[in-house]
């Protein structure tokens, strides 16, 4: 028997018995609950197929998906009460028109076979591979508009006999749900892939410009040092060496940021003095600050006592924030301020500058990876890493306008590791 559900008609529900209607409503309710709660596609499809098998009172069921590149069908889900259904997923692929499922796919119509042994379309190899004995098969194509998605198949009516017209209508309803789920998942996957590729492109472009600038500086300083060594000119060495050293530090910072962002990490908590960490950060910038006209002050007098922190992670965060503040501050009469205090059992650190501040339209994006307002002077990783580390400390980081006129980044983390 070969029929096709036209226009999604539900007139057949009008002749269903109360028990049949209840069976459909309960099954659909469970399926829609699964769709809203289950986020893993494979688990969702297996659960929907299990419902299909139960609602049709079948011994086994299969979901075959259409591989457009190869023009054939492969088993995505195979469930059964006997035999080794999993082998179908590893060893069997069906061309369009091959087997009952392949015929349903090729003709875009449901096929209900009461006794497969007498049907020339029956594909015996599948039974041999899975050690399952098929008696009756109901195959329903999965269609997204006119596009073939796959085939839903149930096998062997429990208690013997064949699948009814009512079973077929139910399976056609389920096939619509499965086709929609698969099509939606495919669209989401395509969008995610496009977003990932776009993000990779943005990252590569940003990293290329940034590292090119660093390498240019390293090459210039290396040439200056080579010239100094050839001439025995110590002044050239004193001029070129700080540039080379700073370039190496910048490369090191990029590598550290990439490593910090690439994998989740639990903070290695130890009791810390936040003033010591801020002092280490300021010392890191001492040479750079001495060469310019940017004043950097720290004040941790209101944050006395120890705080449970990952010192390496917090140093990385504050180094990024102070580095950004120094970059943003004007090179003449620039000012950077880092202030720490304790508020309601939480450590608060604010890093401010008197630069131009963060544009209002960029506030929601500054912590996203590869977003940068520095152009080729930044990678867009520093604040993303900072946000990640602060989140791992169960804290928050925000940005607003500072009293100095520029940006103020505010970090809040629990003083004790037991706090949330």
N, C-alpha and C positions, 0 to 999 in steps of 0.2 A: 504494500500500500504506500503510495507516494502522494503527499498533500503539501500544501504551502499555506502558512498563516498569512492572510492578506490584511494589510492595513492595521495590524495589531488588534484585530477584532476580539472582543471579550464576550460576545453573545453566548458562547458556550457555557459561561458561568451561570447563565439563567437556568440551565437544565441540570446543573450539578446538584447532587444530594447534599444535605446539611453536613454530613461527615466529610464529604469531598471538599466542600467549601472551607470547612474548618481546617482541613489538612493543608490546603493551599495558603490560607491566611496565616496559619502558624509558621509555615515554612518561609513565606515571604517576609514575615516579621523578623524571623531569625536572620535571614539573609541581609536585610536592610540594617539590622543592628550590627551585624558583622562588618558591613561596608563602612559604617560610621566609627567603629571601634578598632578594627584591625588595620594596621598600617603596613604590614609586610604583604606584598602582592602574592607571593607563593602561598603563604598561609591562608590568605583570603580566598584564593582560587580553590585550594583544597577543601576549605570549609564549605564553599558554595557547592562544589561537586558532591560533597558528602550529603548535603541537603537535597541535591538533585536525585542522588541514589535512593535516599530514604523516601522522598515524596513520590517517586515512581515505583517504590517497592522492588528495586533491582538488586541483584547480587553483586554487580560491579558497575563501574562507570569510568569514562575516560574523557579527558579534554585534550583535543589535538589543536595545535595552533598552526596557522599558515605561514610558511617561510617564503616571503615574496621574492627574495633573491634567488632561491633555489626552485621555487614553484612547486613545493610539496608540503606535506603535513608531518608534524612531529608530535610525539606525546609529551605534553607538559604535566598533566596529572593523570595517574592511573591508580584507581582504588578498587579493591575487591575483597570478597570474603574467602576466596580460595585462590590457589595458584600464586605465581610471582609476578604481580602486575608491574613492579618496578622495572623489570627487564624490558618492557615495551619502550620505556623512556630511553634506554641505552642502545637498542638494536633495531627498532622499527621506524621507518619513514614511509609514508604513502604518497604516491603521485596522485594528482587529481584524476578521478575516475577509477582509481585502484581501491578495491575493497568497498564495503558499504559506506564507510566514512568518506572515502575519496569520491564516491559517486554523489553523496549528499553535498559535498563541497563543490563539485564540478557543476551540478545541476541547480545549486542554490535552493534545494527543497528537502524537506524531511523525508526520511525513508524508514518505514516500520516493517521489519521482516519477522514473521511469526516463527519460521523454521529455517535457520541459516544453511542447514545441510543441503537443501535443495535449491539454494540461490547461487547462481554462477558468479555473483559479485563478491561472495564471501571470501575473505583473505585468511586462509588456514594457517599461514606462517605465524600470525600473531598468537594464535592458540598454542602452537608448538613452542614458541619462545617463552610464553608466560605460564605454560602448563595449566591452562584454563580451558574449560570446554564450553564454548558458546552455543546457546540454543536459539535465543531470540535477541534481536538487536533493534534499538531505536536510535537513529542518528539524526541530529538536528544541526543545520549549519548556523554558524555565528556570523551575522552580517551587520556591518556598520553602513547604513544606507545600501549602496550596491557593492560595497567592498567586502571581500571575504576576509574574515578574521580567523576562523577555525571551525571546528565541529565539536559538538557536545554529544556524547554517546552513552547510553545505558544498556546493560546486557543482562539477560536472563531474568524474567519476571519471577519473583519469589512465589513458590507454590506451583510453578509450572504455568503453561499457557503463554499467551503473547501480551505485549503492551497494548493498552486500549487507546482509543481516540482521545480519551480524557488525559491519559498519561502523556500523549504527544502534545496536547495543548499546554499542559503544565511545563513540559520540557522546552517548548517554544518560548514560553514566558521566561523561563530561567535563562535561555540562550540570549534573550534580549539584555538581561541584566549583566551576564558575563561579557557580552560584546561591548556594552557600555563601559564596564569596569576596565577592560583591556584597552579600549580606545583611549579612555581618559588617562590611564597609566602611561600609555605610549606617548601621548601629548606632553604629559608632565616630564617624562624622561627626556624627550626632545628639548623641551624648554630648559631643563636643568643642564643638559649637555651643552646647549648654546651658551647658557650663562657661565658654565665652567670654562668653556673655550674663550669666551670674552674676558673672563677674569684672568685666565692664563696669559692671554694676549696683553692685557693691561699690565700685569705683573712683569712680564718679560720686557715690555717697552720701558716701564719705569726703572727696572733693575738695570737695563742696558744703558740708559741715559745716565743713571746715577753712577754706576761702576765706571763708565767711560770717563766721567769727570774726575773720579778718583785716580784712575790709571793715568790720565793726562797729567795730573799733579805729581804722581809718583815718577813718571818718566822725566818731567821737567826737573824735579829735585835730584833724581839719579844723575842726569846729565850735568847738573851743577856740581854735584859731589865728584863725578869723574873729572871734570875740569879742574876742580880744586885740588884733587889728588895729583893730577898731572903737573900742576903749577906750584904745588906746595902752598896753596893759599888757604889758610885756616879760616879766613873770613867767609869764603864761599861755602865751606863745610858747615860753619855755624848757621849760615842762611838756609842751606838746602836740607840739612838734617831734620829740623822741626817739621818741615812740610812733609818729608817722607814718613816721619814717625806718625804724624796726624793722619796721613792717608792710610797707613797700616791699621791704625786704630779704627778708622771709619769702616774699612773692609771687615775688620773683626766684629764691629758692632752689627753690621748687616748679617754676617753669618750667625751671630748669637740670636738676633731677632728671628731669622728664618728657622733656626732650631727650636726656639721657644714657641713659635706659633705653630709648628708642624705637628706637634704631638701633645696630648693632654698630660698634665703633670700635677701631682699632688704636692702642695707646699711642704717643704722640710722645715717644720716649725722649730724654732729655738727662741729663748728669751733674748730680745734685742733692745738696744737703745736707739731710738729713731734718730737722735741727734748724731750718733756715730755714723749711721748710714748716710745721712745728709752731708756730713762732713767729708765722707769718702767721695761722694758725688762732686762736691765743690772742689776737692783736691784734684779730681780727674780733669776738671776744666781750668785748673790754675794757669797752665801755660797759655791756653787760649784766651783767658780773661786778661792776663797780663799784657797781651799783644794789642788789645783793643781798649775801648772806652765803655765797657759794659760792667756795671757793678753787680755782684751777686752776693746777697746776704741770706743767712739762714738763722732761724730762731726756733729752738725746740725747748725753750725754758718752761713752757706750759705742758710739756709732754714728758715729765720726769718719770723715772721708773721704767721697768722693762715691758715690752709688748711682744706677744707671740707672733713671730713673722718668719717667713722664709727670707733670710737676709739677702741671698743672691737674687731671688725674684724681686724683692722690694727695691734693691739697688738698681736692677735693670729698669724697673718702672720709673723711679725717680730720675735716673740718668736720662731716659728718653724725654721726660717732661722738662727737665732743666735744659737739655740740649735744644729742644724745640723753642723754649723760652729765650735762650741766648740767640738762636737764629732769628727769632721774631723781633727781638729788641733792636732799636736803632743803634748803629755802631758808634754814634756820638751821643753821650749821655744816656746810654741804655741802662735799664734797671731790671734785675730779676730778683724775685724774693720767694723764699721757701719757708713756710711757717707751719709748725706742727703743734697740735694741742689735743687734749683728751676731752671728749664730750659724751656723757652718758655711757661710759664704758666702751667707747669706740675711739680709735685713733683717727684723727683728721689731719691731713696734710694738704696745704694749698700752695700751688706753684703759680706765681703771677709774673707778668711782664708789662712793660709799657709800649709794646709793639702795636700793630694795627688791630689785633684781636682776630677772632674767628668770625668770618661772615655768617650772618644769620641763616642763610640758605645752606650753609655747610655744617651747622651744628649737629644735625642728625646723622651726618655721614662721616665725621672725623674719626670714629672708632672702627670703621669698616676697613678690611684689609685692602691695601693697594690704593686707598684714597689719600691723596696728598694735595696740599695747597702750595707746595714748594716747587712744583714743576720738576725739572730734571735734578733738583737738589735733594730730593727725598724719594724714598722707596714706598711710602705709604704703609709700612709695616710697624713702625715704632709705636703709634698709639693703639693699633690693633693688638700688639703684643702686651702693651700696658693694660688694656682693658681685659685681656684674657687672664693675665696673672692676678689682677685685682679680683676678678670674678672667682678664680680658684681660691682666693683668700676669703671668699664669701663676702666680698665688699662691693662698693660701687665707685664709679668715677664719672664725674659730670664736668661740664665746661660752662662758664658764664663770663660776663664782662668783669674785669678786675678793677679795684680801686686805683690802680696805676694807669688805667686807660686801655690796657690790652686785654689778653685772655687770662683767665684764672681756671686752672684745672684743680678740681677738688676730689681728693681720694678719701674714702671712709672705709675702714676695715675694723673688725672686732678686735678689742684689746687682748682678749683671751681666746685661744683656739676653740674652747667649748661653746663660745657664743655663736649664734647664727645671724 
